[in-house]
Amino acid sequence: MEEKKEIFLGQKESVARYNLDTQTVTWSTQVKGTPSLISIYKDHLIVQGLNKWGTKYIQHCLEASSGKLLWFSEEFKGIVVPHFIDDDMFFLDQKRQICKVSLTRGQVYFREKFAGAFRKYSYLLAISGEDVYLISKRNTLLVDKADGSTSEIKEMNSFSKQDITAACGSNLDQISNISSHVAAAAQASAYVAPVNGGGGDGS
C-alpha cells in the first residue's frame, strides 16, 4: 500500500496535518502562540514555540493521528531537546536540571539537579537502550528513571581527554537537537515537519 504524502504545518495559533496528494487538511488544531519547532515520536507530536507576546515558551503535545491536544505547558522556559523512552520524554531544562515528563498526560515526574552551578553546563544527555546518561569529560552519571537521582559510573571517569561538545544516543529527536539554538529566536516564521520525519523513534 502506497504511503500517504503528509506533512504537519505550524502557523500562528494553529497546527495542521496536510495531505499533499489530495491537497486537503486532515485535521487542524488550535495551539497557543506561534509554533517554531515540531517533532514527532510514535503518535506524539511535540510542538514548541512562543506566546503571542514573545515572552514565554510553550510546549504542546498532540496526537499525531487525530490532532487531539493532550497537554500544554509554559513551565520549561525555553526550547527543549527531548529524548524518548516508551511514553516518556527526558530533557535538560533551562536550569540544566534533568527532567522526565509523561507524553500522554504532561505530568512532570521529576526535575532534578545533578551538578554544581558551573559543572552542570559540561554535561550532555544521552539515552542508550533503556538507560539515561549524563556525560561529561570528567565523569558519566547514570540517571535513575524513577526519581531522577544519579550515580557515577566510575569505569567511565575521564574516558575523554577533550571536552565533549555533542552526543547522540538512541531515541534523540534530531530536529530539536539541530534547531534548539536557532528556534529560540524564530518568533515570526512558520515551521514545517514531514509526517514520518524527525527520527525520534530512530526512523
C-alpha positions in Angstrom: 0.0 0.0 0.0 1.4 3.4 -1.0 2.3 5.7 1.8 0.4 8.9 2.1 2.3 12.1 1.5 1.5 14.2 4.5 3.2 16.9 6.5 2.5 19.0 9.6 2.2 22.7 9.2 2.6 25.2 12.1 1.3 28.7 11.9 0.3 31.4 14.3 -2.0 29.7 16.9 -2.6 26.5 14.9 -1.1 23.2 13.7 -2.5 21.2 10.8 -1.9 17.8 9.2 -2.0 18.3 5.5 -2.4 15.6 2.7 -0.2 16.6 -0.2 -1.8 14.1 -2.6 -5.3 15.4 -2.1 -4.3 18.9 -1.1 -6.7 18.7 1.9 -6.4 19.3 5.6 -6.6 16.0 7.6 -7.0 17.9 10.8 -6.3 21.3 12.3 -5.9 22.1 16.0 -5.6 25.4 17.8 -2.5 26.0 19.9 -1.2 28.8 22.0 1.3 31.2 20.4 3.4 30.6 17.3 5.0 27.2 16.7 8.7 27.3 15.8 9.6 23.7 16.2 7.6 20.5 15.6 8.9 17.0 16.3 7.4 13.5 16.0 7.7 10.4 18.1 5.3 7.5 17.5 1.8 9.1 17.7 3.0 12.1 19.7 3.5 15.5 18.1 5.7 17.9 20.2 5.0 21.5 19.2 7.3 24.2 20.7 7.1 27.9 20.3 6.5 31.3 21.8 3.3 33.0 23.1 1.9 35.9 21.1 3.9 38.5 23.1 7.2 36.6 22.6 7.7 36.4 26.4 7.1 32.7 27.2 8.0 29.4 25.6 5.2 26.9 25.3 5.3 23.1 24.7 2.2 21.3 23.4 1.8 17.6 22.9 -0.8 16.4 20.4 -1.9 13.0 19.0 -0.3 13.0 15.5 -3.1 10.8 14.1 -6.1 12.9 15.3 -4.7 16.3 16.3 -6.2 15.9 19.8 -4.4 18.2 22.3 -3.1 16.0 25.1 -1.5 18.8 27.1 0.5 22.0 27.0 3.0 23.7 29.4 4.7 27.0 29.9 6.9 25.5 32.7 10.2 24.9 31.0 11.3 28.4 30.0 12.8 27.5 26.6 13.1 25.1 23.7 13.9 21.6 24.9 15.6 18.7 23.2 13.6 15.6 24.0 14.9 12.1 24.3 12.3 9.3 24.4 11.8 6.1 26.2 8.4 4.4 25.9 5.8 7.1 26.6 8.1 9.5 28.5 10.5 12.1 27.4 13.7 13.2 29.1 15.5 16.5 28.6 17.6 19.2 30.3 15.7 22.3 31.1 17.0 25.9 31.0 18.4 25.5 34.5 20.2 22.3 33.4 18.1 20.1 35.5 17.3 16.6 34.3 13.5 16.3 33.6 11.1 13.5 32.9 7.7 14.2 31.5 4.8 11.9 30.5 4.0 12.2 26.8 0.4 11.2 27.3 -0.5 13.3 30.4 2.2 16.0 30.6 2.9 15.0 34.2 6.3 16.1 35.4 7.7 13.2 37.2 10.9 15.0 38.3 13.2 18.0 37.7 16.4 17.2 39.5 19.7 19.0 39.9 22.8 16.8 39.3 25.8 19.0 39.4 27.1 22.4 40.7 26.4 25.8 39.2 29.3 25.6 36.7 29.9 21.9 36.1 26.3 21.3 35.1 26.9 23.0 31.7 29.6 20.4 30.8 27.1 17.5 30.8 25.2 16.2 27.8 22.2 13.9 28.0 22.1 10.7 26.0 20.0 7.5 26.0 21.3 4.1 25.2 18.7 1.3 25.1 16.6 1.8 28.2 19.3 3.8 30.2 19.6 7.5 30.6 23.1 9.0 30.9 24.6 12.4 31.7 28.1 12.5 30.1 31.0 14.9 30.6 34.7 14.9 30.1 35.2 14.3 33.8 32.6 11.6 34.6 29.5 9.9 33.5 26.3 9.7 35.5 23.5 7.0 35.3 20.1 8.6 35.8 17.5 6.7 37.9 14.4 6.8 35.7 12.1 6.6 38.7 13.2 9.6 40.6 16.0 11.4 38.7 18.8 10.6 41.1 22.2 9.9 39.7 25.0 7.5 40.3 28.5 7.8 39.0 29.9 5.2 36.6 33.4 5.1 37.8 34.6 2.9 34.9 33.8 5.8 32.6 35.6 8.5 34.5 37.9 10.7 32.4 37.4 8.5 29.3 37.7 11.5 27.1 40.7 13.8 27.0 38.8 16.7 25.4 35.6 18.4 26.3 32.5 16.7 24.9 30.7 19.1 22.6 27.9 16.8 21.2 26.3 13.5 22.0 23.8 11.2 20.2 22.3 8.1 21.7 19.0 6.3 20.7 15.6 8.0 20.6 17.1 11.5 20.3 14.8 14.0 18.5 17.2 15.2 15.8 15.0 18.1 14.7 15.0 19.6 18.1 18.7 18.9 18.6 19.7 20.7 15.4 17.2 23.5 15.8 17.4 24.2 19.5 19.7 27.2 19.3 18.1 28.9 16.3 14.5 28.1 17.1 14.5 30.2 20.2 14.9 33.3 18.1 12.3 32.2 15.4 9.2 34.0 16.6 7.5 35.0 13.3 8.1 32.3 10.8 6.1 29.1 10.5 7.8 25.7 10.7 7.1 22.6 8.6 7.7 19.0 9.6 7.2 15.9 7.5 4.8 13.3 9.0 7.4 10.5 9.0 10.4 12.7 9.7 12.0 13.7 13.0 13.7 10.5 13.8 12.6 10.4 17.4 12.0 6.7 17.1 15.1 6.1 15.0 13.3 6.3 11.7 
